[in-house]
């Protein structure tokens, strides 16, 4: 899968670089939210606070506890046909379908029971080995973090 730099999210994590193809064709409002928060620096130094072996790694809570979100308000669900399989990025939410805000998760393996109940907005295209190394726990002690998040088109050539 190749993506335009404007639709590529780069996460520099404590375990390595992760490149994610954003899917505005599936979830335009969710992709726009990820881009907005990334450009605000919201995800910089955010912990992977909930990491379940064989399931997923969740991040995006400013408190590192799973209890918070951004100040941008919640999003309407954009459930789609994309399956929750290894490497898929999807929005976390509370019990209400329209409660996604800033938290998201990356699937370690297939989680098809989440299909059409959570909004898929992207997929890891490079660096899944770094995701696999993220420290597990609920909550995680001394968690791994997103050191810096950037949209590829915003990055300066080195």
VOBA-1610 file (N, C-alpha, C; in pm, whole numbers, padded with zeros to 5 digits, always signed):
BEGIN
Unk+00085-00118+00000Unk+00000+00000+00000Unk+00090+00125+00000Unk+00075+00209-00099Unk+00149+00335-00102Unk+00052+00447-00070Unk+00101+00546-00002Unk+00015+00658+00036Unk+00085+00789+00006Unk+00003+00891-00012Unk+00056+01026-00030Unk+00111+01073+00104Unk+00216+01157+00103Unk+00269+01209+00230Unk+00163+01276+00318Unk+00064+01341+00256Unk-00043+01406+00333Unk-00129+01303+00407Unk-00130+01180+00360Unk-00208+01074+00422Unk-00121+00966+00486Unk-00005+01009+00537Unk+00086+00918+00605Unk+00122+00975+00742Unk+00095+00897+00845Unk+00126+00934+00983Unk+00254+00862+01024Unk+00350+00937+01077Unk+00475+00879+01126Unk+00477+00892+01278Unk+00486+00778+01346Unk+00499+00778+01492Unk+00641+00737+01528Unk+00714+00827+01591Unk+00844+00792+01650Unk+00811+00744+01790Unk+00828+00614+01817Unk+00795+00560+01948Unk+00923+00521+02022Unk+00908+00489+02148Unk+01023+00443+02226Unk+01071+00307+02178Unk+00997+00239+02093Unk+01037+00110+02036Unk+01077+00120+01889Unk+01066+00237+01828Unk+01103+00254+01688Unk+00998+00329+01609Unk+01026+00344+01480Unk+00937+00421+01392Unk+00825+00333+01337Unk+00704+00394+01335Unk+00586+00327+01282Unk+00524+00419+01177Unk+00504+00366+01057Unk+00443+00443+00949Unk+00302+00389+00925Unk+00204+00481+00927Unk+00064+00443+00914Unk+00003+00512+00792Unk-00061+00432+00707Unk-00136+00487+00594Unk-00272+00531+00646Unk-00302+00659+00633Unk-00432+00712+00674Unk-00533+00681+00564Unk-00658+00657+00602Unk-00761+00617+00507Unk-00880+00714+00509Unk-00861+00834+00451Unk-00974+00927+00445Unk-01092+00873+00364Unk-01066+00774+00278Unk-01175+00712+00201Unk-01269+00633+00292Unk-01218+00586+00406Unk-01299+00509+00501Unk-01362+00597+00608Unk-01284+00692+00660Unk-01326+00770+00777Unk-01270+00912+00769Unk-01325+00995+00679Unk-01268+01129+00658Unk-01261+01218+00782Unk-01363+01214+00866Unk-01363+01300+00986Unk-01261+01250+01090Unk-01247+01119+01101Unk-01150+01064+01195Unk-01007+01092+01149Unk-00982+01077+01019Unk-00849+01107+00966Unk-00818+01255+00987Unk-00915+01341+00963Unk-00894+01485+00984Unk-00860+01513+01131Unk-00928+01444+01224Unk-00901+01462+01367Unk-00758+01418+01401Unk-00716+01302+01350Unk-00581+01252+01375Unk-00479+01354+01324Unk-00501+01406+01204Unk-00409+01505+01146Unk-00406+01633+01230Unk-00522+01681+01271Unk-00530+01804+01351Unk-00454+01787+01483Unk-00481+01678+01554Unk-00415+01655+01683Unk-00265+01634+01665Unk-00226+01564+01559Unk-00084+01544+01531Unk-00016+01678+01509Unk-00077+01762+01428Unk-00018+01894+01397Unk-00016+01987+01518Unk-00103+01964+01615Unk-00102+02041+01740Unk+00002+01989+01839Unk+00063+01874+01808Unk+00158+01814+01901Unk+00092+01734+02012Unk-00039+01710+02000Unk-00115+01641+02104Unk-00059+01503+02136Unk-00017+01428+02034Unk+00028+01291+02056Unk+00174+01280+02100Unk+00248+01390+02099Unk+00388+01385+02140Unk+00399+01351+02289Unk+00479+01251+02321Unk+00503+01203+02458Unk+00380+01139+02524Unk+00287+01090+02443Unk+00168+01023+02496Unk+00199+00873+02514Unk+00153+00818+02626Unk+00180+00677+02660Unk+00087+00580+02587Unk+00140+00459+02565Unk+00056+00345+02527Unk+00007+00290+02661Unk-00111+00333+02704Unk-00158+00307+02841Unk-00227+00173+02860Unk-00278+00115+02751Unk-00350-00013+02761Unk-00301-00102+02647Unk-00227-00206+02681Unk-00165-00291+02580Unk-00191-00437+02619Unk-00275-00503+02537Unk-00318-00639+02567Unk-00254-00734+02466Unk-00174-00827+02518Unk-00103-00923+02434Unk-00199-00997+02343Unk-00166-01007+02216Unk-00249-01077+02120Unk-00371-00999+02075Unk-00386-00874+02124Unk-00505-00795+02090Unk-00466-00661+02031Unk-00426-00565+02117Unk-00399-00432+02065Unk-00318-00348+02163Unk-00265-00234+02109Unk-00195-00132+02188Unk-00275-00003+02174Unk-00319+00052+02288Unk-00402+00173+02287Unk-00324+00293+02340Unk-00346+00408+02279Unk-00278+00532+02314Unk-00373+00650+02289Unk-00325+00770+02315Unk-00402+00890+02283Unk-00471+00956+02399Unk-00449+00906+02521Unk-00508+00970+02639Unk-00406+01067+02699Unk-00442+01196+02713Unk-00347+01292+02769Unk-00309+01264+02914Unk-00391+01187+02986Unk-00363+01153+03126Unk-00286+01022+03140Unk-00277+00945+03031Unk-00209+00816+03037Unk-00288+00708+03108Unk-00418+00730+03124Unk-00501+00637+03201Unk-00618+00580+03122Unk-00645+00636+03005Unk-00762+00594+02927Unk-00886+00673+02961Unk-00871+00775+03046Unk-00988+00851+03093Unk-01007+00985+03023Unk-00916+01022+02934Unk-00927+01156+02876Unk-00919+01160+02725Unk-00942+01280+02674Unk-00934+01304+02531Unk-00890+01447+02505Unk-00902+01489+02382Unk-00867+01626+02345Unk-00983+01718+02382Unk-00964+01847+02362Unk-01070+01943+02389Unk-01154+01971+02264Unk-01140+01888+02160Unk-01209+01911+02034Unk-01350+01852+02028Unk-01391+01781+02131Unk-01524+01722+02128Unk-01522+01585+02061Unk-01627+01509+02082Unk-01634+01374+02028Unk-01676+01372+01882Unk-01643+01262+01817Unk-01674+01243+01675Unk-01793+01151+01655Unk-01868+01177+01548Unk-01972+01084+01506Unk-01902+00960+01449Unk-01955+00844+01480Unk-01897+00719+01430Unk-01894+00718+01278Unk-01787+00661+01223Unk-01775+00637+01080Unk-01741+00489+01059Unk-01827+00404+01114Unk-01804+00260+01103Unk-01802+00224+00954Unk-01715+00131+00919Unk-01697+00096+00779Unk-01675-00055+00765Unk-01654-00097+00642Unk-01642-00240+00612Unk-01502-00296+00637Unk-01405-00207+00665Unk-01266-00252+00680Unk-01253-00344+00802Unk-01194-00462+00786Unk-01183-00556+00899Unk-01072-00517+00997Unk-01095-00549+01123Unk-00993-00531+01226Unk-00898-00649+01220Unk-00787-00629+01149Unk-00683-00732+01133Unk-00550-00673+01178Unk-00447-00756+01182Unk-00314-00712+01225Unk-00273-00583+01154Unk-00230-00483+01235Unk-00181-00358+01181Unk-00287-00250+01161Unk-00414-00286+01174Unk-00520-00187+01156Unk-00521-00089+01274Unk-00547+00039+01241Unk-00559+00146+01339Unk-00706+00187+01346Unk-00759+00191+01467Unk-00900+00216+01486Unk-00918+00307+01608Unk-01027+00381+01610Unk-01054+00472+01720Unk-01109+00398+01840Unk-01057+00431+01957Unk-01115+00381+02082Unk-01234+00472+02115Unk-01325+00422+02196Unk-01441+00500+02236Unk-01499+00444+02364Unk-01591+00519+02425Unk-01666+00470+02540Unk-01783+00386+02487Unk-01881+00358+02570Unk-01991+00273+02526Unk-02076+00336+02415Unk-02083+00468+02412Unk-02158+00535+02305Unk-02081+00525+02173Unk-02148+00487+02063Unk-02080+00479+01933Unk-02018+00612+01889Unk-02074+00723+01935Unk-02028+00856+01894Unk-01942+00923+02001Unk-01856+00845+02066Unk-01774+00899+02175Unk-01624+00896+02147Unk-01584+00865+02023Unk-01441+00867+01989Unk-01392+01011+01992Unk-01267+01030+02038Unk-01212+01165+02048Unk-01067+01169+02002Unk-00975+01118+02085Unk-00833+01121+02052Unk-00765+00986+02069Unk-00826+00896+02144Unk-00762+00767+02171Unk-00782+00671+02053Unk-00676+00597+02026Unk-00683+00497+01920Unk-00602+00376+01957Unk-00620+00269+01880Unk-00545+00147+01905Unk-00496+00088+01774Unk-00389+00010+01788Unk-00330-00064+01676Unk-00344-00212+01708Unk-00405-00287+01618Unk-00428-00431+01640Unk-00299-00511+01623Unk-00268-00596+01721Unk-00156-00691+01711Unk-00193-00808+01621Unk-00320-00846+01625Unk-00368-00959+01546Unk-00515-00935+01513Unk-00576-01029+01443Unk-00715-01013+01402Unk-00805-00996+01524Unk-00897-00900+01514Unk-00996-00872+01620Unk-01129-00844+01550Unk-01174-00941+01473Unk-01291-00922+01386Unk-01419-00895+01464Unk-01422-00927+01592Unk-01539-00898+01675Unk-01561-00747+01690Unk-01461-00666+01654Unk-01474-00520+01659Unk-01529-00461+01529Unk-01534-00542+01424Unk-01577-00493+01294Unk-01713-00423+01301Unk-01721-00308+01233Unk-01844-00227+01221Unk-01893-00174+01356Unk-01806-00180+01460Unk-01841-00123+01590Unk-01741-00017+01634Unk-01626-00013+01567Unk-01521+00086+01592Unk-01476+00137+01456Unk-01434+00264+01453Unk-01399+00327+01326Unk-01254+00301+01288Unk-01234+00223+01181Unk-01101+00200+01124Unk-01064+00323+01043Unk-00944+00377+01066Unk-00900+00498+00994Unk-00760+00484+00932Unk-00694+00370+00953Unk-00560+00355+00898Unk-00505+00216+00917Unk-00382+00197+00864Unk-00314+00068+00879Unk-00164+00090+00879Unk-00095+00017+00966Unk+00051+00022+00971Unk+00106-00036+00841Unk+00193+00041+00774Unk+00255-00007+00650Unk+00405-00030+00667Unk+00464+00023+00775Unk+00604-00004+00810Unk+00616+00007+00961Unk+00698-00080+01020Unk+00728-00069+01163Unk+00640-00151+01256Unk+00570-00249+01201Unk+00487-00333+01288Unk+00572-00406+01391Unk+00701-00431+01357Unk+00790-00495+01455Unk+00809-00405+01577Unk+00805-00273+01560Unk+00814-00181+01674Unk+00687-00189+01758Unk+00572-00196+01692Unk+00444-00209+01765Unk+00445-00337+01847Unk+00497-00445+01789Unk+00501-00574+01859Unk+00584-00569+01987Unk+00678-00476+01996Unk+00767-00466+02113Unk+00711-00378+02225Unk+00597-00311+02202Unk+00541-00222+02304Unk+00508-00301+02429Unk+00548-00245+02543Unk+00530-00310+02673Unk+00382-00331+02704Unk+00348-00453+02751Unk+00210-00492+02779Unk+00168-00452+02920Unk+00035-00440+02936Unk-00023-00416+03068Unk-00154-00340+03061Unk-00232-00353+03169Unk-00358-00280+03186Unk-00370-00239+03332Unk-00317-00131+03380Unk-00236-00034+03305Unk-00091-00083+03289Unk-00020-00015+03202Unk+00120-00049+03175Unk+00209+00023+03277Unk+00300-00051+03340Unk+00399+00013+03428Unk+00511+00067+03342Unk+00550+00194+03365Unk+00656+00258+03288Unk+00632+00235+03137Unk+00521+00287+03085Unk+00479+00255+02949Unk+00569+00310+02839Unk+00563+00242+02724Unk+00625+00297+02604Unk+00540+00415+02559Unk+00601+00501+02476Unk+00534+00625+02438Unk+00551+00655+02290Unk+00462+00742+02242Unk+00483+00808+02114Unk+00574+00927+02148Unk+00696+00926+02103Unk+00789+01035+02131Unk+00746+01157+02049Unk+00719+01135+01920Unk+00675+01242+01831Unk+00588+01182+01722Unk+00479+01251+01691Unk+00391+01212+01581Unk+00394+01324+01476Unk+00403+01285+01349Unk+00407+01384+01241Unk+00334+01330+01118Unk+00279+01420+01041Unk+00226+01387+00909Unk+00346+01399+00814Unk+00366+01297+00730Unk+00486+01291+00646Unk+00506+01419+00561Unk+00397+01477+00511Unk+00410+01597+00427Unk+00460+01719+00504Unk+00454+01713+00638Unk+00501+01825+00722Unk+00648+01811+00761Unk+00704+01694+00736Unk+00842+01669+00779Unk+00942+01734+00685Unk+01044+01794+00745Unk+01150+01856+00666Unk+01245+01747+00615Unk+01287+01760+00493Unk+01383+01665+00437Unk+01514+01676+00512Unk+01576+01562+00541Unk+01702+01564+00617Unk+01819+01535+00527
//
